Amino acid sequence: MTGSTSLAHGMLASARLPTGAAGRARGAPRRKRSWSCALPGSGLRPHALRKARMSAQKQDRAGLEPKSLGQWCRRPPPREPLRRGTGLELSARAPRAAAGARLGLRSPTTHPFHCLEEVFLRAILAVLTLVTLPLLAPAQTTPFLTDDEVRMLANEISGDRAFEHIRWLSHWHRDSGMEGYFKAAEYVVKAAREAGLQDVRFIEQKLPGPNYTAREAELRIVEPVDLKLADRGDHAVFLADGSHSADVTAELVWIGDASDQALKGREVAGKIVLTSAHPAFAARQAVWGKGAAGVVSFYSGGRGDDYPDQVAWGRIPIDPPDGKKGTFAFMLSRRKGLALRALLESSGEQEILGTGRRAPGGRILVRARVRTEIGRAPGRTGFVEGWIRGTGRRDQQIVITAHLQEEQGSANDDGSGCGSVLEIARALNRLIATGRIPRPKRDIRFWWTDEIYSEYRWFRDHPDEPARMLANLHQDMTGANQAIGSRVQHLILPPHSRTSWLDTLFESLGTWLIETNNAYLAAGLQNSQPRPFSRPIVAARGSRQGYNARFVPYFDSSDHMCFVEG
């Protein structure tokens, strides 16, 4: 996985580049979705493709054409379509800056959140430098901050506090419009007020589709042995979102990848199908195309061999085709799915899935029980907002964002960004309250959003708002364990069409943090420390891993894209 911190500027410059290839940042990836979270090392993931589609869908739901945002977010005279970015973003006056792309695979446990102070310090340094630049003296380490100021900030921020927020957010399956989403929002409202933010509120927005919440779901073998395969009470992702209520006992049959060729000659009507395909595709092919009763999928997005016990976050269409009934889909790990396939494809007597019971293979009878609540469209969603009010002008807001909606196990995407932003708010307010830093001249605005959709919807409903925004700092997926899979945090630069002095600020602070929190620099003050860093910034319960990050060309896939278009 990867995360990203991105710097993206909005509409400060008077010159604009045209849209299309000529207007795209040179060298920037064209991909719509990739690991645009808050740490680098991302590659294009299968889940990234889903996120790209989701991004387009959210623009459509907001009633926007992907390249027509300029009509409501640009400031006259010249008006031009907007541009996008992702990660922890600093974007100058743009209507959005994005967060991470989703993997779609979630570990049963939360992602380890380590070395958090580095993430927070980078964000706080950027914010403070932006809002109080005239007050800062020449520094020994970076031209934007003195050693005393760096120590002051490092002493205040706490990765452990942020991690506690992540632990709470991971209680809830919190996709758009779900009951869990509103519970997570209530938690953030409470935590934001405790962090000292002003005018904290939940801003309700219309959701184009219906509100959906799953109450319970269980899949178990009833013959030849009683064995539970999946229970939503163990993890919400065992049931694909969009599933309808059902209570079905039927034979389980293997249909491979659910392609026309795989289904040719197979009798699946009234049966529950086992597939390696995405559950939505299998539902279209086998349920609505061939009359199957439901789907069991161990789709892994190509990562199942590396993580055979992960369960993918899946979804099926909540609205069935005309004349068809809604269905259900369960998600299993690749290991469990392959074991079921092997049992169905064999006939000899064998031990059944490690139960100690021996029986002939070739036939499995399962029972699927699902209870969900589906409302009427349009539903409701929204986002949380809070402020640190400045002392001066009101038309150059610094907007700090993270996205609240995700699946239950998604501690990193973007529970980590939400926890990080809450800690940034607390640390800044604490420093202001104790007189260690002055109150900023510009307003700092905090948003915890329904990813991408909330910003698009807000800017459409309030077309004058973008003109009051100077920059966006977006955090998405800032908490991955970088020791797993050689992960690298992405520090995403703005598009070349949005170049400004903020690029220098971003690179200076980011480079300083990378170089002072890796062992390759001389670290004479650390003496016998096992991982000598020249200026270590680590959480009390964090690791001493080096801060593996690098600057990358602009790409989108999260909320920051909303602020750099235009």
Buried (B, 14 or more C-beta within 10 A) or exposed (E): BBBBBBBBBBBBBEEBBEBEEEBBBEEBBEBBBBBBBBBBBBEBBBBBBBBBEBBEBBBEBBEBEBBEBBEBBBBEEEBBBBBBBBBBBBBBBBBBBBBBBBBBBBBEEBBBBBBBBBBBBBBBBBBBBBBBEEEBEEBEBBBBBBEEBBEBBBEBBBBBBBBBBBEBBBEBBBBBBBBBBBBBBEBBBEBBBEBBBEEBBBBEBBBBBBBBBBEEBBBBBEBBBEBEBBBBEEBBBBBBBBBBBBEBBBBBBBBBBBBEEBBEEBEBEEBBBBBBBBBBBBBBBBBBBBEBBBBBBBBBBEBBEEBBEBBBBBBBBBEBEEEBEBBBBBBBBBBBBBBBBEBBEEEEEBEBBEEEEEBEBEBBEBBBBBBBEBBEEBBBBBBBBBBBBBEEEEEBBBBBBBBBBBBBBBBBBBBBBBBBBBBBBBBBBBBBEEEEBEBBBBBBBBBBBBBBBBBBBBBBBEBEBBBBBBBBBBBBBBBBBBEEBEBBBBBBBBBBBBBBEBBEBBBBBBBBBBBBBBBEEEBEEBEEEEBBBBBBBBBEEBBBBBBBBEBBBBBBBBBBBBBBBB
